[in-house]
Amino acid sequence: MRLVWLRNDLRLADNPALRHACAGDEPVAALFIISPAQWRQHKMAPVRQRFVLAQVDELGRELAALGIPLHLLRVETFAEAPAALADLCRELGVTQLYANQAIEIDEQRRDHAVSAALAEQAVSCHWFNGCCMLPPGRVLTGSCEMFKVFTPFSRAWLKALDEEGVVIHCAPARRGEPLPWQPLAEREWVDEALGELTADPRWPVGEAEALRRLNIFLEQAVLDYGETRDFPAIAGTSVLSPYLAAGIISPRQCVAALQQRLGYRPQSKAQPGFVWLNELIWREFYRHLLVLIQTLSMNRPFKPETADLPWSWDPDAFAAWCEGRTGYPIVDAAMRCLNATGWMHNRLRMIVASFLTKDLHIHWRLGEDYFMSRLIDGDLAANNGGWQWAAGTGADAAPYFRVFNPTTQGQRFDPQGEFIRTWVTELADIPAAYVHQPHDWLRLKGRQDYPAPMVDHAVARVRAIEMFRSLEK
């Protein structure tokens, strides 16, 4: 018996571990492990938990139709996984385990412990790259070191991809008679562990849904992506990040579809489609960094010297940021959107991260954790990379003297205030001319239903720059 262990790769197509497990005549079973306490420790958002479990349910049905049973194990923490897996392997008569490699440090340690436990009962483990286009360690400098700046990484990544090509493997063929599948909602122990299992209807699961979204984006928006991607009121992005984070679709599938749509693979900014491809390369960059610099998984900054930054702590200010009560409309709209939907537009992520770290001078780790606790697409590598970029502590980070002005960012990327008025209901009736600086208009109307700016941005900016300059003394 061969067992394929599914994690953040919840798909049939382009799944190396599943494909290799099915390459032969031996019977195949699949496994997914639910770890409620570990998920909470890692700040996994409830909306993401429901999304992942809804996809597990969908995948269980699809595997059952292929004659492949999907087993579910519940262990509270990763520390319990080796023994539980060893017991399951004995029960099923498993001789080989197949899985795609994890990139986070806790998950890597768990997998090493699993390999050791299974080796004691002669179960061999096979690990594959299922999370990146090119495996971490494949894109290195001439001196065999990790790139620490994105642009040269991007050039080397494109060159390596040209050498290897893009090959998509289809879902495995049917292995036997269809099997029954018991929905997760009917399993008491699953319901007890995680509460309500109903997924958010705004985020339908399934590989077909992910491919549908991809194809719509490629047909309607990819050519204009460079001009529209920064405007949250415009449907100018792919909105595929939840599906990539859960592994419902692979980055390889995205690149292959882009290449098919354009008839070529773009290589520079001058070519249509490159701006979106570049975002996928950023995703790869952060994932490679997470594997090769393990301290990034341990709340440490990429730039060690920034560990000494004198961050402030104001619980009331942090709560106002979390709840969208800062008095800066674009920041408040973004945070309220996140809290309501579990998703935030990428330009808005940069704006609110800059505001927390550079205007409120609150540690980026608190923002990183809050995002993980709310995001449906919560992914350690991308989330950590983005927060450290905004805070000025990360790889290829914005220079410390670059501080986003939340007012001008709103004026530039939501000029008519459409996004703001959608989410900040107190400002729903405000004229566009006042939406980004509404306080004078509100005073004239005798209204006090929207908070005053909690900080003076100009003063906060100077202090943020002084924080970083203090490291040079």
C-alpha positions in Angstrom: 0.0 0.0 0.0 1.2 3.5 -0.9 0.0 6.5 1.1 0.0 10.1 -0.2 -0.1 12.7 2.6 -1.9 15.9 1.4 -1.1 19.2 3.0 -1.1 22.6 1.3 -1.5 20.8 -2.1 -5.2 20.0 -2.2 -5.5 19.2 -5.8 -5.4 16.2 -8.2 -3.7 17.9 -11.2 0.0 18.9 -11.2 0.5 17.2 -7.8 4.0 15.5 -7.8 3.4 13.4 -4.7 0.0 12.1 -5.8 1.3 11.4 -9.3 4.3 9.4 -8.1 2.2 7.5 -5.6 -0.1 6.5 -8.4 2.8 5.4 -10.7 2.5 1.7 -10.3 0.1 -1.1 -9.6 0.1 -1.0 -5.8 -3.1 0.2 -4.1 -3.1 3.9 -3.1 -4.7 5.7 -0.2 -4.6 9.4 0.7 -4.4 11.2 4.0 -5.1 14.6 5.5 -4.3 15.6 9.0 -6.3 18.1 11.0 -4.4 19.8 13.8 -6.7 22.3 15.5 -4.3 23.3 18.4 -1.4 23.7 16.0 -3.5 25.8 13.6 -4.5 28.1 16.4 -0.9 28.4 17.5 0.0 29.4 14.0 -2.8 32.0 14.0 -4.6 30.2 11.1 -7.7 32.3 10.4 -11.1 30.6 11.0 -12.1 31.6 7.4 -9.1 29.8 6.1 -9.7 26.7 8.2 -13.2 26.5 6.8 -11.9 27.1 3.2 -9.3 24.3 3.6 -11.7 21.8 5.1 -14.3 22.5 2.4 -11.6 21.8 -0.2 -10.7 18.6 1.7 -14.3 17.6 1.5 -14.4 18.3 -2.2 -11.1 16.5 -2.8 -12.3 13.5 -0.7 -15.2 13.1 -3.1 -13.0 13.4 -6.2 -10.5 10.9 -4.8 -13.3 8.5 -3.9 -14.6 8.6 -7.5 -11.1 7.5 -8.6 -11.2 4.6 -6.2 -8.7 6.3 -3.8 -9.9 6.5 -0.1 -9.0 9.7 1.8 -8.3 9.1 5.4 -8.6 11.8 8.0 -6.5 12.0 11.2 -7.0 14.5 14.0 -3.9 15.3 16.1 -3.9 18.5 18.2 -0.3 19.4 17.5 2.5 18.4 15.1 4.2 16.6 17.9 1.5 13.9 17.8 1.7 13.3 14.1 4.6 10.8 13.9 2.9 8.3 16.2 -0.5 8.8 14.6 0.9 8.3 11.2 2.9 5.2 12.3 -0.3 3.7 13.7 -2.2 4.4 10.5 0.6 2.9 8.3 0.5 -0.3 10.4 -3.3 -0.5 10.1 -3.3 0.0 6.4 -0.2 -2.0 5.6 1.6 1.0 4.1 5.1 0.5 2.9 5.7 3.9 1.2 4.7 7.4 2.1 4.5 10.2 -0.5 4.3 13.9 0.2 5.2 17.3 -1.1 7.8 19.1 1.0 6.8 21.7 3.5 8.7 25.0 3.6 8.0 26.2 7.2 10.3 25.3 10.0 7.7 23.6 12.3 6.4 21.6 9.4 9.9 20.6 8.3 10.7 19.4 11.9 7.4 17.5 11.9 8.3 15.8 8.6 11.7 14.8 9.8 10.2 13.2 12.9 7.7 11.4 10.7 10.4 10.0 8.5 12.3 8.8 11.6 9.2 7.1 13.1 8.2 5.4 9.9 11.8 4.2 9.2 11.5 2.1 12.3 8.8 0.1 10.7 10.4 0.0 7.2 8.1 2.6 5.6 10.1 4.6 3.1 9.3 8.3 2.7 9.4 10.1 -0.7 9.4 13.9 -0.7 8.7 16.2 -3.7 8.6 19.8 -4.7 4.9 20.7 -5.0 4.9 24.3 -3.7 7.2 26.2 -6.1 7.8 26.3 -9.8 11.5 25.7 -9.1 12.6 24.0 -6.0 14.2 26.1 -3.2 18.0 25.9 -3.8 17.6 25.7 -7.6 18.0 29.5 -8.1 21.4 30.6 -6.7 24.1 33.1 -7.3 27.3 32.2 -9.1 28.9 31.6 -5.7 26.0 29.2 -4.8 24.3 31.5 -2.4 20.7 32.6 -2.1 19.8 35.8 -3.9 18.9 38.4 -1.3 17.6 41.0 -3.8 14.6 40.3 -5.9 15.6 41.6 -9.4 18.6 39.4 -9.9 16.6 36.5 -8.4 13.9 37.1 -11.0 16.4 37.1 -13.9 18.0 33.9 -12.7 14.6 32.3 -12.1 13.4 33.1 -15.6 16.6 31.6 -17.0 16.3 28.5 -15.0 12.6 28.1 -16.0 13.6 28.4 -19.6 16.1 25.5 -19.1 13.6 23.3 -17.4 10.4 24.2 -19.2 6.8 24.0 -17.9 5.1 20.6 -17.9 1.7 20.1 -16.4 0.8 16.6 -15.3 -2.9 15.7 -15.4 -4.9 14.2 -12.5 -4.3 10.5 -11.9 -6.4 7.9 -13.7 -9.1 5.9 -11.9 -7.6 3.3 -9.7 -10.6 1.1 -9.0 -14.3 1.1 -8.3 -15.7 4.4 -6.9 -15.9 4.5 -3.2 -18.3 6.1 -0.7 -17.4 9.4 0.9 -18.7 10.7 4.2 -18.9 14.5 4.2 -16.9 16.2 7.0 -20.0 17.9 8.3 -21.3 14.4 9.3 -18.2 13.6 11.3 -18.7 14.6 14.9 -15.1 14.8 15.9 -14.3 17.2 13.0 -17.2 19.4 14.0 -16.2 19.4 17.7 -12.6 20.3 16.7 -13.4 23.3 14.5 -17.0 24.3 15.0 -19.1 25.5 12.0 -17.7 23.9 8.8 -19.8 25.9 6.3 -17.4 27.7 3.9 -17.8 31.3 2.9 -20.0 31.4 -0.3 -17.7 34.2 -1.6 -14.9 31.6 -1.9 -16.2 28.5 -3.6 -13.7 25.6 -3.5 -12.6 23.1 -6.1 -10.0 22.9 -8.8 -12.6 23.8 -11.4 -13.4 27.0 -9.6 -9.7 28.0 -9.4 -9.2 27.3 -13.1 -12.4 29.3 -13.9 -11.1 32.3 -12.0 -7.7 31.9 -13.7 -9.2 31.7 -17.2 -11.5 34.7 -16.6 -8.5 36.8 -15.4 -6.4 35.8 -18.4 -9.1 36.6 -20.8 -10.3 39.8 -19.3 -7.7 41.5 -17.2 -4.1 40.2 -17.6 -3.2 42.5 -20.4 -4.2 45.6 -18.3 -2.9 44.2 -15.0 0.0 46.6 -14.8 -2.4 49.6 -15.0 -5.3 48.3 -12.9 -3.8 46.0 -10.2 -3.3 48.9 -7.7 -6.9 50.1 -7.7 -9.0 48.2 -5.1 -12.4 49.3 -6.6 -11.5 47.7 -9.9 -11.6 44.0 -10.6 -8.1 44.0 -11.9 -6.4 41.1 -10.0 -6.8 37.4 -10.3 -8.0 36.9 -6.7 -6.3 33.5 -6.9 -4.2 33.8 -3.7 -6.6 31.6 -1.5 -6.4 28.9 -4.1 -2.6 29.1 -4.4 -2.2 29.1 -0.6 -4.3 26.0 -0.2 -2.7 24.3 -3.2 -6.0 24.0 -5.1 -4.1 25.4 -8.1 -0.3 25.3 -8.6 1.9 28.2 -9.7 3.0 26.0 -12.6 -0.6 25.8 -13.8 -0.8 29.6 -13.6 2.4 30.1 -15.7 1.3 27.4 -18.2 -2.1 29.1 -18.7 -0.5 32.5 -19.1 1.9 31.1 -21.7 -0.9 29.5 -23.6 -3.0 32.7 -23.5 -0.2 34.9 -24.8 1.5 32.4 -27.1 4.8 33.0 -25.3 6.3 33.4 -21.8 7.0 37.0 -21.1 10.6 37.9 -20.2 10.6 41.6 -19.5 8.3 44.5 -18.4 8.0 45.5 -22.0 6.0 42.4 -22.8 2.3 42.1 -21.9 1.6 39.7 -19.1 5.0 40.1 -17.4 3.8 42.2 -14.5 1.5 39.4 -13.3 4.2 36.8 -13.9 6.5 38.9 -11.8 4.1 38.7 -8.9 4.3 34.9 -9.2 8.1 35.2 -9.1 7.8 37.4 -5.9 5.8 34.5 -4.4 8.6 32.1 -5.4 11.3 34.5 -4.0 9.7 34.6 -0.5 9.2 30.8 -0.4 12.8 30.1 -1.4 13.9 32.6 1.3 11.8 30.9 4.0 13.4 27.5 3.3 17.0 28.7 3.1 16.8 31.2 6.0 15.0 29.3 8.7 15.0 32.2 11.2 12.3 33.9 9.1 9.9 31.2 10.5 11.0 32.2 14.0 9.8 35.8 14.1 13.3 37.1 13.3 14.0 39.9 10.8 15.8 39.3 7.5 18.1 42.2 8.4 19.5 41.2 11.8 20.4 44.7 12.8 16.8 45.7 12.7 16.0 43.4 15.6 17.1 46.4 17.8 14.6 48.9 16.4 12.8 50.7 19.2 9.2 49.8 18.4 6.4 51.3 20.4 3.5 49.5 22.0 0.1 51.1 22.4 -2.8 48.5 22.8 -5.4 51.1 22.1 -3.7 52.3 18.9 -3.3 48.7 17.8 -6.9 47.9 18.4 -7.9 51.0 16.4 -5.8 49.8 13.5 -7.2 46.3 13.7 -10.8 47.5 13.8 -10.5 50.3 11.1 -10.8 53.3 13.4 -7.6 55.2 12.6 -9.3 58.3 11.0 -7.5 57.6 7.7 -10.2 56.4 5.3 -8.2 54.2 3.0 -6.6 52.4 6.0 -10.0 51.9 7.8 -11.7 50.7 4.6 -9.0 48.1 4.0 -9.0 46.8 7.6 -12.8 46.6 7.6 -12.8 44.7 4.3 -10.2 42.3 5.8 -12.3 41.7 8.9 -15.5 41.1 6.9 -14.2 39.0 4.0 -10.9 37.5 5.0 -9.2 39.1 2.0 -7.4 42.3 1.2 -6.1 43.8 -2.0 -2.3 43.8 -2.3 -1.9 47.6 -2.6 -4.0 48.0 0.6 -1.8 45.4 2.4 1.2 47.7 1.7 -0.7 50.8 2.8 -2.0 49.4 6.1 1.4 47.7 6.9 3.2 50.9 6.4 0.7 52.7 8.6 1.1 50.3 11.5 4.9 50.2 11.3 5.8 53.7 10.1 2.9 55.8 11.5 2.1 54.0 14.7 5.6 52.5 15.1 4.2 49.2 16.2 6.2 46.0 15.6 5.6 44.3 12.2 5.2 40.9 14.0 1.9 42.1 15.5 0.6 43.0 12.1 1.9 39.8 10.6 0.1 37.8 13.2 -3.1 39.8 12.9 -3.2 39.2 9.1 -2.7 35.5 9.6 -5.6 35.4 12.0 -7.9 37.0 9.4 -6.7 36.1 5.9 -8.2 33.4 3.9 -5.0 33.3 1.9 -2.7 33.3 4.9 0.7 32.0 3.9 3.7 32.4 6.1 6.2 33.1 3.3 4.2 35.7 1.5 2.8 37.3 4.6 6.2 37.5 6.4 7.9 38.8 3.2 5.3 41.5 2.7 5.3 42.7 6.2 9.1 42.8 6.4 9.2 44.6 3.1 6.8 47.3 4.4 8.6 47.6 7.8 12.0 48.0 6.2 13.4 44.9 7.9 13.2 42.4 5.0 14.8 41.2 1.8 14.7 43.9 -0.9 12.8 46.0 1.5 11.6 49.5 0.8 14.2 52.0 2.0 13.5 53.1 5.5 12.9 56.6 4.4 10.1 55.6 2.1 7.0 55.9 4.2 3.6 55.6 2.5 1.4 58.7 3.0 -2.1 57.1 3.6 -3.9 60.2 2.4 -2.1 60.5 -0.9 -2.2 56.7 -1.4 -6.0 56.8 -1.1 -6.2 59.8 -3.5 -4.0 58.0 -6.0 -5.5 54.5 -5.9 -9.1 55.1 -4.9 -9.6 58.6 -6.5 -13.4 58.7 -6.4 -13.5 57.0 -3.0 -15.6 54.1 -4.3 -13.7 51.5 -2.2 -13.7 53.7 0.9 -17.5 54.4 0.7 -18.2 50.7 0.4 -16.5 49.8 3.6 -16.5 52.9 5.7 -20.3 53.3 5.9 -20.0 56.6 7.9 -18.6 58.1 4.7 -21.1 56.6 2.3 -22.7 60.0 1.5 -19.6 62.1 1.5 -18.7 63.9 -1.8 -15.7 62.5 -3.6 -13.8 65.8 -3.1 -13.7 65.2 0.6 -13.6 61.5 1.0 -9.9 61.2 1.6 -9.8 64.1 4.2 -13.4 64.0 5.5 -13.1 65.7 8.8 -13.7 69.4 7.8 -16.8 68.3 5.8 -18.1 66.2 8.8 -17.6 69.2 11.1 -19.6 71.4 8.9 -22.4 68.9 8.9 -22.2 68.7 12.7 -21.3 65.0 12.6 -18.9 63.1 14.9 -19.5 59.6 13.6 -16.0 59.1 12.1 -12.9 59.3 14.2 -10.3 62.1 13.8 -6.8 61.0 12.5 -5.1 59.2 15.4 -1.7 60.5 14.4 -0.2 63.3 12.4 1.4 61.6 9.5 4.1 64.2 8.9 5.3 63.9 12.5 5.0 60.1 12.6 7.1 59.9 9.4 9.9 61.8 10.9 9.9 59.6 14.0 9.9 56.5 11.8 13.0 57.7 9.9 14.7 58.5 13.2 14.1 55.0 14.5 16.1 53.5 11.6 18.8 56.2 11.7 19.3 55.3 15.4 20.6 51.9 14.3 23.5 53.6 12.5 24.8 55.3 15.6 
